[in-house]
Amino acid sequence: MAVDAEAQFHVLAVDDSLLDRKLIERLLKTSSFQVTTVDSGSKALEVLGLKEDQTSTPALSPEHNEIEVNLVITDYCMPGMTGYDLLKKIKESSSLKDIPVVIMSSENVPSRINRCLEEGAEEFFLKPVQLSDMRRLRPHILKGKHKEQQLHQEENSNTNHIIISSSNNNNMSNKRKAMDEEVLSERTRLRFSSSSLNVI
Amino acid sequence: MPPPLCSRVLLSHPFSPMSLMALREQLNMLVNSMYIEGLLDQQFQQLQMLQDASSPGFVAEVITLFCEDAERILTELTKLVDQAVVEFQKVDAYVHQLKGSSSSVGAQNVKLACIQFRQFCEENNKDGCLNALNVVKHHYYLLRNKFDTMLQLEQRIQAYDSKQQN
């Protein structure tokens, strides 16, 4: 069996449109993600191991009945549970709140976008989602995975990482077609490096 | 003087009368004309990019799904807009769906017609909606026609390729 150095992450895609599910599945697979697609928020919660009225998963080990999901990407407009409702449920769950969530929508409504970002969505994609958008997913997954490591690093180095992670509140860095998050953090790092040099 | 290469291939090939090269050329010309005429936009190029060896039928699958979806919606819309009292919110919900799938597949003219249609829904304008529905249908069936030809050409190309391999 070939050894793949790069981990394959698992994305759960939620959309009530069959066409859009096919599309997002292809986009994700082309970008080397493992994909599970579901057609509703309630099905998504099932996959995540959470029943609609629960706030934490039952005391069963993850291997038992749910698969590990590294990121959830969901349509906003869905009958029943909207993408926003799903986002809320995930962020309110003690076991699921650290899973990054990305919202997709065909409509560019600033109040909608802000509401989602404030609720904890990592990013907002305007439909139709493009192949280039897929590149924005991995950083969100890795950010969560390396949170523990970063916490230790932050105590020693300057405040770079703290500033970058709080940029989630800065809408500019999360809107699609705004500055690429990696570029933004790069510039932030440079800015802080030069200012700390000045202090010395 | 020996006949030029392309017609030599045509004459010598035991299968379909058109060479693979000619079929591909016809398909390219069809798709290009659709871009030029505004039937398709950049999104369709994205779909083409997503089709590869591991997913050879992707474009055909997406086109088929779109057409099934669109026709289902157009049937519902026809009923709804025909009512004495039109339920504009319901109509708008369906048009929103169609706008979404046409946007996803790159069906530009259909998408634009849907945007216009939604305007009339917002204004609760029944005549406007009746008219807009006809415009959407007009653009959809034009597109559907060309998609059918596209799929036929695709099929012939795929069949040709698999025969070549055998």
Chai-1 contact restraints between the chains, C-beta under 6 A:
chainA,res_idxA,chainB,res_idxB,connection_type,confidence,min_distance_angstrom,max_distance_angstrom,comment,restraint_id
A,L18,B,L65,contact,1.0,0.0,6.0,A-B,restraint_1
A,L19,B,L65,contact,1.0,0.0,6.0,A-B,restraint_2
A,L19,B,F66,contact,1.0,0.0,6.0,A-B,restraint_3
A,L19,B,S101,contact,1.0,0.0,6.0,A-B,restraint_4
A,L19,B,S104,contact,1.0,0.0,6.0,A-B,restraint_5
A,D20,B,S104,contact,1.0,0.0,6.0,A-B,restraint_6
A,L23,B,S104,contact,1.0,0.0,6.0,A-B,restraint_7
A,R26,B,L50,contact,1.0,0.0,6.0,A-B,restraint_8
A,T30,B,L50,contact,1.0,0.0,6.0,A-B,restraint_9
A,S106,B,G100,contact,1.0,0.0,6.0,A-B,restraint_10
A,P128,B,Q43,contact,1.0,0.0,6.0,A-B,restraint_11
A,P128,B,S103,contact,1.0,0.0,6.0,A-B,restraint_12
A,P128,B,S104,contact,1.0,0.0,6.0,A-B,restraint_13
